[in-house]
């Protein structure tokens, strides 16, 4: 069905049945009472709940990575006699502290 034709039919049906003027007794008061009865959203409680839910996966990931770091590494793959990367990094990092004289 064509959307323009459907729109025309819906508008004609709406014009044929105008809305009534009758409003139930104390309708406004009931609506306002329902709005006032709703509790306001506590932003701090929402953040606290979200952070506690996020803490469980973070702890699990920390334990998993901690266990992975203590696993033995396979050092037999270094067949090209390359220097150990951790020792090279440590020597580079501590090179400035090994100097005996001050350059100021």
N, C-alpha and C positions, 0 to 999 in steps of 0.2 A: 504494500500500500504506500502511496505517495505521502511523504511527511507533511507536505503543505495541505493536502486534502484532509489528513487526520487532524491537523491543527484547526482547520476551519470547522470540522465537525465538533471538536471539543469546545471551541468558542461558542458555537451555536447551542450546544447542550447547556453550557454554563449560563448563557443569556436566557434560555427558556426556564431555568430554575433559579430565580434570584434568592439570595440568602435571606433568612428570616430576621426580624427585628427583635425576637424574643431572646432574652438572656436570662439564665437561671438566677434565682434569688441568691444574693451574696456571693456571686461568682468571683468578683474581684477580691473579696476578703479571703476566700478559699485559696485562690492562686497565690496571694501574698503570704498567707500562712504557710503554704507548702514551700515557698521560696525561703522564708525565714527559718523553717525547721531544718533545712539542709545544712549539714556542717560544712564549714569552710575547709578548703584543702590546706593541710599543714605542710608547707614546702620542706621544712626541716625533716619531718618524718618521712616524706617521700625520698629525700636524698639519703637519709640514714638506711632506709630499707634497701635502696638500690646499691649502696656501698657494701652493706652486709652480704647481699646476694653476689656481688662481684668479688668479695674476699675469698670465697670458697674456691673458685677457679684459679685465683692468683696463688693461693697457698698450694693447690695441687700442682700447678705449673712450677712453682719454686721447688717443691719436693722432687718432682720429676727431673728438672734440670740439675738439681743438686746431686741426685743419684747418678745422672748421666756423667757428671763431671768427675766422679770417683771411679768410673769404669776404666779399666786399663786400655791403653791405646796400642795399636799394632805398629811397632817401630820397624818391622821388617820390610816395609814398602820403600824405605829410603835407600835405594840401591845405587844412586848416582853420587853418593858422598856429598850431599848438600849439607850445609851447616844447619844446625838446629835453629829454627825460627825463634823459639823462646829465648835461647841464649843470645842470639843476635839482637833481639829487641831489648833485653835487659842490659846488654853492653851499651847500646845506643842511648838508652834512657839514663843510665848512670854515668855517661861519659863526662858530662859537665861537672858532676860532683867529685870526680877523680882528679881534677886539676889541683895542683899544689899551690899555685900562685893565683892571686887575684888580679883580674884584668881591668880593674876600675882605674 
